[in-house]
Structures are given as C-alpha cells and as structure tokens.
Amino acid sequence: MRRFHPAVLTLTLTALPAFSQAPAAAAPAWADVASWSAVKPIETDNIVFENVLLIPNPSASPDPGTPSGIRAPLPSTAAPGTMDLHVDVYRVPSDKPTPVVIQFHGGGWVRGDRPSSYGGFRALLAAGMSVVTVQYRNAKDAPAPAAIWDVRCAMAWVKRNAANFNFDLNRVITYGGSAGGHLALMAAYAPATFDPPGCTDLPKVAAVLDFYGPTNLAEGLTQHGSSGFTHQWIATDRPLPSDTPTTVGSDATATSSAGPQPMRWPEPNAAALARAKEMSPMTYIRPGLPPTFIVNGDSDRTVDPSQSAELKKALDAAGVPNGQDLVPGGGHGNFSKAETDKAMLLCLEFLKSNGIIQ
C-alpha cells in the first residue's frame, strides 16, 4: 500500500474541491486471522480415486518411518500388486461453485499421506475455498514419475467430480509443502506426456502455492539436505554399503538390526542427472504458466533456499506472475505461528490480486 507523508497529504486535500471521499473498501473477512478458527467444512474422507500398480524400487528404503499428523492407513482391499489411492474433501458450504485447492503432502517422496484433519487449511477454507487432499505413491511403492502420474490423476478426478462437490473449475489451485510443493508445481507446469491413460482430461490450474518445494532435482541429488530422498525417488542408483566412502551426503535413513543407518549414494551419473532434470519444475518454465506464490525459509537445510530463488528468477524472466515470502531465519517449514499466519495471508492476498478469491 502506498504511504503518504502527512504534510503532502494535507496540501493535496486543500487543493481539491470540497466533496465527500468514497469510503475505503472493507477488508475481506479472511484478513482477520481470528476468524479462521470458526471454519467448519463438510468433510468426506477416504474416497478412492484410482487403483495403481506397485512398482518395485530397490533404491528406496522399505521402512522410511511414519510422520505424525497423517491419516491412519486403511486395510488394503486392492488386488495383489496394486494399491488404492484416496482423496479427502473439505467442502465449503456455498450457493455458488467454490475455488478448490488440491493439496499434496510432503515427506521427500518417500513417506507420508494426507493430513489427519483440516486444521492446516483453515485460512484457505475461511477464504471460501474447498480443499482436496491427495494420497500418492511414495518411493517404496513406485519410483519416479509415479507420484506425478498420481497427482495428475487426482486432478482429473477433481474435474470429473466438480458438480458433485460444487468446485469451480476456473479456480483450481495446486498447493503443497516440500515434496508436495514440487508436485504442486509439476501438476501445473509439466507437459501432457505426464498424464497417465484415463487421466488426460485435467482442469486448468489457476494458481500454484509452493511451500519450500524442490525445483531442480539434478542439483538436489548432490545438495546435502536433499540428496538421500531425491536418490530414492529418482531410483537410478542403488545406495552404497554403509562402509563405502562417498562425497554425497544423506538425509534419509534405512533401518537395520543396528538401528537407523544413513543411506549413502554414489555421485550421480548421466542417467540420474537426465532423469532428475525430467522430473524438475525448472525444466518446464515458460510464458503462460499460472501465477505462482513461493514460501521458503532462508536457512532451510533440507531443500536448499537456492531452489526457490532459481524458480523465482526463472518465473520473472518468463513473465509469469509470481510472489515470494522469504522467511528470515526460517528452516524447512515449522515456522512460528506468526510467520505461518503471515505466509497464509500473503498467499490469500496473492490469490485475490489474481482474481481467484474475493
């Protein structure tokens, strides 16, 4: 907002004819953070949107651990060698179709699932947007690009079911943190060659909210914080024996009788770098992409802050509308409540400025 020096403002007013000034537009209700806690969406859980193959991945840890705060797994009723993928829907009651946010969870592509509640989406819901959370295959279920295929199928499900859930297909937003941020970008940026059979009719993405997502996986293969989980998902190399020297760091572990052990990796070869580039949002930057808002910490030790900086620079060069909230001293998420609230308010302001919410 432009700020005027009081003296200048006084002089300007005295030079104007006498008339009543129009009242300033009222701030939207969602601008009051306290209002977010009153949100009560209509919740529909564990909807099967696709049945997919389990693809062996010897590069991935078979037991990557289970993060807290995720939905408990369901007993499998899928055919052997397959798994059912699910979405949860948090719908805002409305007489008119609502914008819909398609959310992808984090976990380095190696672990995680949909959140167990809508608590983290209160700001989005308060702004009148419904939310769809998506399960996708982790690395132990299938290597890259399976997770991208799965999120594209989830997008196709959203389009097929828009009338049932009152979604406005002109206002579809993809959103995620960490690996979910990467998938939110790939959901919107990747070409149609990533669309699996039966999942080719996708809605157009109106905007992307990327929270500290990897954008250049070729660099991520050798960056200390991300090398382990990136290698597991790209799956062109096998982990080295624990006693083999290597210059590549690791942030992922495998379990053994001796407890968690670091997974160590060889230097990426040409095949690994080529596959990583193919899976990178940076590869697909071009004019005409949807407006993108980036949130990341400047002290992130898991996904190097340069990944978000590169993305913003490339979007600027391509003329793609974008914004960024660079959190001072922020790590890989887990920001303070004040910083988290600020980030969400900035996301909402960005969506408003691009005509997606009011």
MARTI-541092 format. One record per residue: residue in three letters; x, z, y of N, C-alpha, C in turn. Coordinates in steps of 0.001 Angstrom, whole numbers, padded with zeros to 6 digits, always signed. Atoms other than C-alpha are relative to their C-alpha. Example, Ala and Ser with C-alpha at 12.3 -4.5 7.8 and 13.67 -1.06 7.14 Angstrom:
% MARTI-541092
ALA+000890+000000-001190+012300+007800-004500+000900+000000+001200;SER-000820-000060-001190+013670+007140-001060-000770+000730+001090;
% end
This chain:
% MARTI-541092
MET+000846+000000-001181+000000+000000+000000+000889+000000+001241;ARG-000800+000067-001203+001405-000931+003443-000224+001247+000839;ARG+000085-001200-000818+002153+002104+005600+000308-000364+001462;PHE-000184+000274-001414+001875+002012+009419+000511+001252+000693;HIS-000449-001127-000823+003749+004205+011892-001151+000414+000908;PRO+001150-000432-000795+001156+006338+013735-000021-000591+001399;ALA-000017+000537-001358+002306+005101+017154-000445-001458+000037;VAL+000406+001398+000074+001920+001493+016137-001481-000122-000263;LEU+001423+000028+000321-001497+002195+014676-000833+000286+001237;THR+000753-000340-001204-002679+003790+017960-000030-001167+000978;LEU-000053+001131-000915-001518+000853+020045-000868-001148-000488;THR+000804+001087+000550-003175-001605+017732-001478+000252+000219;LEU+001412-000323-000138-006510+000190+017879-000465-000125+001446;THR+000419+000074-001387-006564+000361+021685-000154-001445+000466;ALA+000089+001408-000393-006160-003416+021872-001198-000706-000609;LEU+001125+000628+000682-009182-004085+019642-001304+000275+000734;PRO+001325-000285-000547-012781-004435+020827-000610+001184-000738;ALA+000628-001179+000613-014938-001398+020126-001003-000456-001053;PHE+000961+000226+001078-016658-001739+016746+000361+000921-001152;SER-000208-000908+001123-017014+000284+013603+000835-000691-001062;GLN-000814+000545+001079-014345-000237+010974-000749+000110-001315;ALA+000599-000059+001327-015503-001068+007449+000628+001142-000787;PRO-000568-001102+000781-015114+001931+005151+000946-000529-001079;ALA-000933+000390+001056-012199+001769+002728-000709-000013-001347;ALA+000606+000086+001331-013124+000734-000793+000302+001271-000784;ALA-000179-001213+000788-013645+003695-003056+000920-000275-001179;ALA-000882+000137+001162-011023+004268-005733-000838-000043-001265;PRO+000748+000013+001258-012179+003436-009260+000007+001380-000649;ALA+000114-001317+000634-013312+006407-011324+001202+000310-000877;TRP-001123-000245+000910-010412+005934-013744+001271+000439+000718;ALA-001172-000440-000749-007940+006668-010946+000148+001519-000003;ASP-000040-001457+000121-008814+010347-011415+000365+000352-001439;VAL-000472-000293+001360-006741+011442-014429-000884+001033-000682;ALA+000835-001043+000592-009007+014442-014939-001244-000579-000674;SER+001208+000605+000576-011881+012070-015745+000228-000533-001408;TRP-000289+000616+001290-010107+010722-018828-000477+000859-001159;SER+000358-000891+001115-010924+013787-020940-001476-000048-000338;ALA+001443+000050+000255-014663+013101-020653-000405-001176-000879;VAL+000316+001212+000750-014443+009865-022633-000404+000332-001435;LYS+000477-000179+001377-016422+009781-025906-000387-001366-000565;PRO+000330+001341+000511-016217+006364-027596-000812+000068-001288;ILE+000652+000166+001302-018253+005139-030529+001086-000442-000980;GLU-001146+000207+000883-015815+005277-033436-000434-000560-001350;THR+000202+000568+001333-015774+003097-036554+001373-000153-000642;ASP-001327-000074+000599-012842+003726-038902+000108-000801-001293;ASN-000381+000531+001311-011110+002021-041811-000780-001250-000401;ILE+000624+001297+000283-012600-001455-041558+001055-000927-000598;VAL-000944+000943+000611-010850-003860-043936-000098-001340+000729;PHE+000034+001293-000675-009849-006964-042000+000746-001082-000777;GLU-000734+001009+000764-007542-008665-044521+000577+000639-001258;ASN-000720-000399+001206-006152-008411-048049+001253-000864-000079;VAL-001271+000722-000096-002459-009355-048182+000886+000317-001195;LEU-000945-000188+001096+000345-009718-050704+001065+001027+000366;LEU-001194-000820-000118+003016-007097-051207+001192-000858-000399;ILE-001149+000876+000215+006355-008913-050950+001240+000877-000140;PRO-001171-000864+000178+009465-007222-052400+001018-000168+001128;ASN-001000+000010-001056+012033-006268-049781+001111+000984-000352;PRO-001075-000905+000411+015249-004833-051222+000829+000540+001166;SER-000725-000507-001166+016622-004341-047706-000617+001273+000570;ALA+000725-001104-000623+014020-001690-046859+000089+001274-000818;SER+000078-001283+000674+014081+001987-047670-001377+000150-000644;PRO+001310-000174+000633+011340+002717-050231-000725+001251+000485;ASP+000611-001232-000480+010728+006106-048591+000501+000294+001413;PRO-000495-000169-001374+011165+005870-044802-000522+001243+000691;GLY+000588-001179-000621+009202+009047-044174-001327-000322+000659;THR+001330+000158-000596+005807+009614-042601-000041+000701+001344;PRO+000090-000656-001306+005456+010245-038871-001280+000812+000125;SER+001192-000811-000225+002982+012817-037615-000998-000761+000856;GLY+001027+000540-000876-000292+011944-035927-000585-001318-000414;ILE+000552+001277+000442-001209+008935-038043-001148+000229-000966;ARG+001156-000101+000886-004303+008229-040088+000460+000161-001443;ALA-000348-000232+001400-004169+009524-043650-000293-001255-000815;PRO+000237+001210+000795-003804+006704-046192-001214+000149-000900;LEU+001152+000025+000901-006841+005715-048218+000455-000300-001418;PRO-000292+000438+001374-006823+005449-052005-000127-001518-000098;SER+000016+001459+000062-005988+001836-052782-001036-000497-000988;THR+000943+000685+000883-008780-000286-054228+000329-001490-000077;ALA-000396+001407-000003-006900-003562-053725+000536-000399-001368;ALA-000547+000519+001248-005839-005767-056619+001488+000285-000078;PRO-001445-000223+000139-002361-005123-058034+000799-001067+000729;GLY-000838+000928-000740+000344-006683-055913-000519-000345+001378;THR+000571+000263-001323-001839-006637-052791-000310+001325+000682;MET+000492-001165-000716-002957-004215-050114-001050-000427+001017;ASP+001003+000218-001037-005964-003992-047836+000535+000528+001322;LEU-000361-000418-001347-005274-003810-044124-001261+000384+000765;HIS+001154-000580-000673-007566-001823-041839+000153+000000+001508;VAL+000051-000275-001434-008599-001540-038223-000956+001153+000242;ASP+000943-000972-000532-010263+001310-036368-000478-000518+001347;VAL+000575+000468-001256-012593+000536-033461-000526+001193+000787;TYR+000512-000994-000941-013206+002819-030474-000711-000778+001100;ARG+000802+000876-000860-016040+001203-028572-000598+000780+001162;VAL+000597-000578-001201-017124+001976-025029-001454-000466+000095;PRO+001394+000426-000172-020929+002019-024682-000166-000770+001309;SER+000156+000830-001194-021864-000754-022251-001100-001022-000239;ASP+001007+001052+000082-024709-003144-021488+000635-001389+000001;LYS-000701+001273-000080-022127-005885-020927+001206+000028-000936;PRO-001225+000031+000823-019234-007048-023131+001166+000650+000730;THR-001109-000753-000586-016158-004911-022562+001342-000673-000301;PRO-001364+000393+000381-012477-005774-022372+000392+000735-001276;VAL-000425-000637+001246-010761-004998-025659+001521+000017-000063;VAL-001435-000187+000176-007276-003614-026192+000295+000026-001499;ILE-000429+000006+001406-005668-004469-029549+001342+000715-000048;GLN-001173-000876-000019-003128-001717-030252+000749-000063-001321;PHE-000876+000048+001175-000167-001932-032633+000936+001206+000038;HIS-000788-001227+000043+001624+001235-033738+001491-000292-000070;GLY-001447+000086+000115+005365+001871-033599+000478+000512-001344;GLY-000597-000460+001245+007757+003017-036296+001111-000900-000493;GLY-001131+000847+000377+010542+000435-036272-000314-001032-001058;TRP+000488+000922+001042+008501-001894-038516+000186+000589-001410;VAL-000293-000546+001332+009467+000459-041373-000971+001080-000433;ARG+000933-001060+000371+006820+003181-041228-001082+000135+001065;GLY+001061-000249-000959+003658+004357-039516-001295-000689-000374;ASP+001336+000560+000187-000016+003448-039346-000775+000266+001282;ARG+000827-000225-001178-002906+003686-036922-000022+001488+000386;PRO+000122-001403-000400-003186+006881-034843-001239+000638-000626;SER+001101-000702+000657-005467+009526-036301-001176+000273+000932;SER+001097-000221-000942-007583+009779-033129+000177-000908+001211;TYR-000050+000821-001204-008328+008095-029828+000634+000736+001177;GLY-000524-000800-001092-006580+010801-027796+000982-000732+000894;GLY-000984+000724-000792-003781+008491-026694-000566-001174+000773;PHE+000613+001168-000645-006237+005874-025453-001011+000392+001070;ARG+001030-000464-000929-008302+007992-023056+000019-000774+001312;ALA-000069+000744-001264-007020+006161-019970-000641-001376-000141;LEU+000561+001330+000233-007935+002764-021443-001515+000056-000140;LEU+001441-000153+000204-011353+003955-022545-000697+000367+001304;ALA+000596-000404-001274-012031+005589-019174-000138-001175+000955;ALA+000068+001199-000840-011372+002219-017547-000974-001035-000549;GLY+001037+000885+000511-014146+000661-019635+000443-000974-001053;MET-000503+000897+001036-012034-000951-022342-000197+000612-001375;SER+000025-000428+001393-012709-000708-026064+001394-000195-000596;VAL-001327+000040+000621-009721-000249-028375-000144-000272-001492;VAL-000103+000275+001439-008935-001700-031810+001430+000327-000426;THR-001332-000342+000506-006018-000102-033678+000212-000679-001343;VAL-000270+000940+001091-004306-002164-036349+001040+000546-000969;GLN-000981-000239+001065-002585-001468-039662+000662-001330-000342;TYR-000715+001196+000438+000107-003959-040665+001014+000401-001063;ARG-000982-000292+001035+002632-004247-043478+001316+000471+000615;ASN-001322-000471-000373+005734-002142-042947+001051-000714-000856;ALA-001084+000730+000665+009147-003361-044144+000002+000198-001509;LYS-000007-000225+001447+008811-001744-047581-001128-000767-000696;ASP+001109+000778+000562+005551-003695-048066+000287-001498+000026;ALA-000335+001428-000141+006934-007049-046907+000970-000149+001164;PRO-000933+000207-001120+009810-008308-044738-000619-000871+001086;ALA+000412+000919-001059+009532-010259-041502-000193-001407-000576;PRO+000855-000290-001155+007493-012098-040422-001360+000587-000359;ALA+001317-000428+000474+004687-010387-042390-000757+000813+001043;ALA+000704-000815-000994+003912-007850-039645-000610-000869+001096;ILE+000541+000908-001019+003464-010698-037155-001215-000744-000555;TRP+001172+000633+000613+001176-012536-039561-001202+000941+000028;ASP+001102-000957+000091-000885-009377-039941-000660+000245+001349;VAL+000617-000248-001300-001357-008757-036237-000737-001242+000494;ARG+000742+001204-000382-002357-012373-035738-001335-000065-000750;CYS+001270-000060+000727-004973-011936-038469-000945+001029+000612;ALA+000836-000999-000672-006203-008800-036710-000624-000591+001263;MET+000558+000654-001180-006629-010865-033557-001145-000947-000381;ALA+001073+000876+000465-008667-013409-035494-001236+000809-000377;TRP+001138-000886+000339-010833-010538-036807-000732+000422+001266;VAL+000626-000383-001265-011446-009394-033237-000898-001122+000517;LYS+000815+001115-000486-012682-012861-032306-001245-000195-000858;ARG+001164+000187+000887-014930-013146-035378-001047+001079+000219;ASN+000912-001141-000086-016465-009734-034688-000323+000415+001430;ALA+000218-000349-001402-016707-009844-030909-001454+000342+000289;ALA+001418-000268-000280-020506-009999-030881-000433+001332-000606;ASN+000389-001246+000660-020828-007096-033343+000439+001239+000771;PHE-000556-001171-000687-018668-004788-031204-000005-000144+001524;ASN+000176+000156-001452-019507-006127-027728+001330-000213+000725;PHE-001286+000303-000626-015985-007409-026999-000132-001216+000911;ASP-000103+001146-000906-015345-009723-024049+001276-000768-000349;LEU-001161+000757+000464-013049-012415-025457+000799-000640+001132;ASN-000780+000450-001142-011971-013432-021969+000917+001091+000538;ARG-000795-001133-000487-010391-009996-021517+000582+000759-001195;VAL-000678-000574+001159-008237-009324-024588+001410+000409+000418;ILE-001311-000530-000363-005165-007141-024068+000705+000441-001272;THR-000790-000526+001109-002411-006544-026624+000907+001106+000538;TYR-000653-001215-000486-000645-003184-026432+000703+000688-001158;GLY-000688-000772+001030+001938-001201-028354+001274+000600+000537;GLY-001248-000647-000348+004989+001012-028220+001042-000210-001077;SER-001119+000188+000913+008410+000419-029799-000228-001267-000831;ALA+000297+001193+000796+007901-001950-032768-001376-000552+000345;GLY+001322+000451-000426+004269-002076-031640+000044-000778+001302;GLY-000172+000791-001207+005428-003280-028229+000509-001389-000313;HIS-000478+001309+000456+007377-006059-029933-001151-000824-000556;LEU+001102+000739+000604+004277-007008-031922-001056-000385+001031;ALA+000923+000357-001074+002092-006910-028801+000489-001247+000726;LEU-000578+001183-000640+004474-009415-027220-000102-001226-000902;MET+000068+001140+000914+004633-011621-030313-001436-000453-000237;ALA+001408+000377+000130+000846-011519-030648-000409-000958+001108;ALA+000370+000811-001147+000652-013101-027203+000917-001192+000235;TYR-000986+001016-000359+003837-015199-026995+000300-000991-001115;ALA-000484+000823+001108+004547-016578-030480-000863-001247-000189;PRO+000760+001239+000199+003508-020150-031329-000933+000092-001197;ALA+001011+000005+001062+000709-021060-033721+000606-000099-001391;THR-000641+000040+001317+003235-021531-036527+000028+001375-000662;PHE+000058-001347+000567+002975-017747-036992-001393+000373-000494;ASP+001360-000314+000425-000759-017946-037755-000158-000303-001486;PRO+000187+000265+001429-001437-017494-041495-001272-000807-000257;PRO+001239+000695+000360-004045-019625-043274-001189+000948+000087;GLY+001191-000822-000161-007507-018346-042448+000012+000849+001249;CYS-000120-000812-001214-006255-016689-039239+000487-000860+001161;THR-000469+000946-001010-005909-019658-036928-000868-000017+001255;ASP+000899+000000-001156-008851-019057-034564+000142+001331+000726;LEU-000348-001233-000696-007414-016449-032211-000540-000009+001425;PRO+000376-000046-001408-008653-015243-028829+001223-000176+000883;LYS-001086+000088-000971-006559-015989-025774+000292+001396+000533;VAL-000392-001312-000504-004601-012946-024654+000044-000047+001524;ALA+000069-000042-001458-005315-011988-021034+001144+000785+000617;ALA-001100-000812-000521-002506-009415-020640+000665+000732-001153;VAL-000778-000749+000988+000184-007518-022541+000501+001283+000649;LEU-000592-001277-000404+001167-003842-022222+001083+000326-001020;ASP-001154-000180+000885+004650-003452-023695+000717+001294+000357;PHE-000701-001266-000192+005988+000087-024032+001264-000011-000853;TYR-001348-000062+000581+009746+000002-024812+000131-000765-001322;GLY-000086+000814+001212+009432-002793-027361+001293-000799-000070;PRO-001155+000901+000152+012445-004686-028780-000398-001432+000352;THR+000304+001367-000424+012601-008161-027264+001021-001017-000485;ASN-001066+000889+000480+015913-009609-028524+000559+000624-001283;LEU-000365-000648+001266+016308-008772-032212+001403-000377-000451;ALA-001381+000349+000340+019607-010631-032539+000955+001030+000593;GLU-000803-001065-000584+021113-008123-030134-000299+001340-000676;GLY+000389-001250+000640+019164-005332-031812+000679+000248-001330;LEU-000693-000163+001281+020976-005988-035088+001308+000764+000141;THR-001291-000658-000176+024166-004593-033587-000047+001139+001015;GLN+000108-001127-000923+022874-002130-030984-000221+001275-000798;HIS-000076-001192+000849+023450+001384-032281-001366+000562-000352;GLY+001265-000668+000286+019939+002769-031947-000942-000770-000885;SER+001013+000814+000667+018052-000151-033452+000496-000772-001206;SER-000527+000878+001037+020359-001766-035993-000619+000267-001359;GLY+000488-000328+001338+019067+000109-039039-001379-000544-000285;PHE+001359+000466+000300+015363-000598-038746-000141-001496+000213;THR+000077+001448-000177+015951-004129-037455+000509-000719-001241;HIS-000511+000583+001242+018079-004978-040504-001030+000116-001123;GLN+000971-000184+001087+015429-003528-042825-001156-000992+000108;TRP+001143+000888-000165+012680-005679-041340+000405-001465-000098;ILE-000462+001394+000065+014675-008902-040885+000336-000386-001437;ALA-000163+000101+001456+015808-008458-044510+000828-001185-000470;THR-000923+001023+000494+018603-010996-044745+001245+000613-000634;ASP-001163-000694+000546+021222-008383-045752-000445+001206-000822;ARG+000215-001245+000726+021432-005502-048195+000811+001107+000666;PRO-000822-001086-000549+022563-002078-046997+001282+000171-000793;LEU-001289-000233+000637+026191-001290-047740+000002+001347-000720;PRO-000183-001333+000601+027224+001524-050081+000421+001000+001069;SER-000213-001006-001044+027462+004765-048147+001466+000241+000299;ASP-001417-000248-000240+031246+004916-048525+000738-001237+000499;THR-000625+001226-000484+031853+001380-047178+000123+000036+001510;PRO-000144-000016-001464+033331+001281-043665-000707-001195+000632;THR+000618+001073-000756+031431-000788-041106-000090+000413+001448;THR+000094-000306-001429+031223-001049-037340-001439+000032+000477;VAL+001400+000044-000415+027440-001397-037302-000612+001368-000193;GLY+000622-001315+000085+025577+001834-036531-001312-000047-000740;SER+001267-000083+000715+022350+003017-038093-000846+001109+000580;ASP+000919-001049-000411+019284+004919-037045-001056+000242-001069;ALA+000974-000149+001071+017391+004663-040326+000687+000613-001207;THR-000583-000682+001138+017906+006674-043471-000722-000361-001276;ALA+000597+000116+001326+017292+006325-047161+000115+001364-000662;THR-000056-001289+000664+016536+009301-049352+000706-000122-001336;SER-000659-000044+001295+018577+010292-052376-000016+001447-000464;SER-000026-001373+000521+019155+013350-054540+000827+000916+000888;ALA-000830-000794-000911+021697+014486-051940-000647+000160+001367;GLY+000670-000090-001286+019151+014268-049139+000101-001314+000756;PRO-000026+001232-000789+018729+011682-046363+001421-000500+000238;GLN-001315+000612-000178+021671+009296-046179-000127-001162+000981;PRO+000051+001137-000923+022452+006830-043354+000055-001323-000763;MET-000089+001353+000538+021791+003189-044198+000973-000771+000875;ARG-001056+000697-000721+024845+001151-043226-000066-001490-000330;TRP+000254+001427+000103+024899-002587-042660+001240-000817+000322;PRO-001113+000895-000359+027387-005474-042582-000263-000644+001356;GLU+000188+000791-001210+027970-007491-039461-000980-001140-000301;PRO+000990+001053+000284+025044-009940-039157+000643-001376-000088;ASN-000504+001363+000160+025785-013431-040414-000915-000980+000737;ALA+000762+001012-000738+024420-016699-039064-001474-000007-000398;ALA+001389-000005+000458+021275-016492-041207-000772+001168+000601;ALA+000657-001178-000577+020485-012978-039972-000272-000208+001481;LEU+000184+000221-001432+021002-013956-036344-001090-001034+000266;ALA+001033+001023-000179+018828-017042-036739-001389+000568-000262;ARG+001300-000598+000289+016008-015078-038348-000390+000991+001102;ALA+000297-000958-001065+016287-012359-035698-000457-000715+001271;LYS+000417+000764-001174+016058-014944-032932-001416-000534-000170;GLU+001347+000528+000272+012980-016462-034569-001060+001076+000197;MET+000953-001105-000103+011309-013008-034531-000006+000660+001380;SER-000189-000637-001300+012217-012283-030890-000938-000560+001065;PRO+000811+000484-001125+009758-012466-027982+000797-000800+001025;MET-000806+000721-000980+012632-013648-025762+000100-001490-000311;THR-000105+001409+000404+012706-016905-027743-001159-000830+000532;TYR+001223+000737-000305+009202-017823-026597-000452+000150+001457;ILE+000348-000122-001414+009314-017087-022848-000181-001386+000602;ARG+000303+001284-000625+007737-019945-020898-001063+000226+001074;PRO+001076-000122-000983+005459-020518-017911-001363+000017-000684;GLY+001363-000033+000517+001801-019755-018509-000297+001132-000956;LEU+000256-001153+000856+002232-016627-020632-000888+001006+000724;PRO+000878-000973-000658-000220-013784-019994+000784+001027+000804;PRO-000642-001075-000772+000608-011163-017353+000437+001139-000914;THR-000623-000981+000894+002857-008519-018890+000510+001183+000809;PHE-000506-001210-000644+003487-004909-017876+000893+000742-000991;ILE-001025-000618+000841+006594-003164-019221+000183+001452+000413;VAL-000326-001404-000236+007147+000585-019549+001177+000359-000901;ASN-001119-000442+000843+010503+001931-020710+000839+001030+000749;GLY-000898-000979-000581+012955+004753-020135+001369-000588+000247;ASP-001323+000548-000289+016303+004078-018535+001101+000657-000827;SER-000978-000670+000866+018002+006385-021070-000415-000072-001468;ASP+000472+000186+001374+016427+005062-024270+001201-000243-000923;ARG-001098+000169+000947+018874+005485-027172-000445-000645-001315;THR+000501+000669+001199+016666+003780-029762-000118-001502+000219;VAL+000039+001401-000426+015776+000481-028088+000712-000061+001343;ASP-000827+000011-001201+018439-000281-025504-000807-000476+001206;PRO+000755+000415-001188+016975-000483-021963+000264-001443+000430;SER-000283+001393-000337+018655-003885-021599-001035-000945-000597;GLN+001004+000857+000620+015965-005282-023910-001191-000221+000941;SER+001090+000142-000971+013233-004582-021339+000472-000703+001263;ALA-000539+000658-001193+015479-005654-018460+000107-001514-000206;GLU-000090+001432+000316+016129-009016-020157-001383-000650+000033;LEU+001350+000551+000021+012408-009509-020700-000509-000205+001419;LYS+000500+000132-001365+011538-008842-017067+000694-001133+000740;LYS-000743+001064-000665+014284-011134-015819-000483-001384-000451;ALA+000459+001294+000518+013098-013954-018086-001416-000317+000469;LEU+001369+000218-000482+009445-013476-017089+000015-000390+001476;ASP-000133+000369-001411+010434-013575-013419+000423-001461+000133;ALA-000514+001370-000089+012369-016806-013981-001057-001027-000404;ALA+001041+000921+000467+009392-018383-015785-001254+000049+000867;GLY+001168-000102-000866+006941-017348-013065-001190+000691-000640;VAL+001080-000723+000674+004928-015112-015388-000266+001304+000756;PRO+000282-001267-000683+003139-012267-013539+000405+001181-000871;ASN-000458-001131+000787+004706-009009-014603+000267+001193+000900;GLY-000358-001219-000704+005458-005444-013615+000758+000903-000946;GLN-000775-000913+000836+007603-002590-014843-000055+001400+000574;ASP-000180-001411-000327+007621+001191-014831+001239+000463-000744;LEU-001258-000458+000588+011224+002225-015462+000083+001504+000231;VAL+000112-001450-000098+011067+005947-016213+001390+000611+000163;PRO-001331-000592-000205+014076+007818-014720+000289+001091-001033;GLY-000362-000979+001015+015838+009763-017453-000828-000084-001260;GLY+000900+000115+001143+013222+008578-019945+000689-000528-001231;GLY-000544+000459+001259+014086+008131-023585-000923-001000-000660;HIS+000840+000926+000761+012237+006299-026339-001402+000601-000104;GLY+001298-000651-000060+008775+007410-025306+000168+001504+000166;ASN-000004-001452-000152+007933+011113-025462+000261+000405+001446;PHE-000146-000324-001410+007751+011097-021672-000793+001263+000326;SER+000793-001138-000462+006470+014092-019748-001438-000448+000244;LYS+001395+000349-000265+002718+014254-019190-000135-000705+001342;ALA+000088+000631-001309+003224+013404-015535+000458-001452-000057;GLU-000495+001368+000104+005281+010312-016402-000922-000857-000850;THR+000938+000747+000839+002859+009293-019147-001246-000372+000783;ASP+001180+000287-000817-000117+009587-016809+000313-001063+001045;LYS-000380+000997-001003+001748+007629-014134+000101-001384-000636;ALA-000144+001292+000678+002604+004877-016627-001359-000618-000289;MET+001324+000538+000317-001010+004540-017725-000740-000424+001267;LEU+000639+000401-001253-002254+004484-014121+000576-001321+000500;LEU-000610+001263-000422+000245+001737-013318-000473-001166-000870;CYS+000554+001040+000877-000938-000220-016371-001405-000391+000448;LEU+001371+000285-000421-004539+000097-015189-000012-000745+001332;GLU-000081+000712-001277-003612-000957-011652+000421-001454-000223;PHE-000457+001350+000312-001811-003970-013113-001150-000829-000575;LEU+001142+000715+000567-004860-004943-015177-001048-000292+001069;LYS+000943+000224-001088-007080-004511-012122+000470-001123+000911;SER-000524+001029-000904-004813-006657-009970-000062-001387-000628;ASN+000107+001286+000696-005070-009400-012602-001431-000309-000443;GLY+001408+000319+000199-008879-009283-012693-000561+000348-001355;ILE+000452-000315+001366-009217-007735-016149-000917+001206-000030;ILE+000916-001136-000148-010805-004416-015157-000321+000142+001477;GLN+000424-000224-001384-012544-003218-012013+000513+001349+000515;
% end
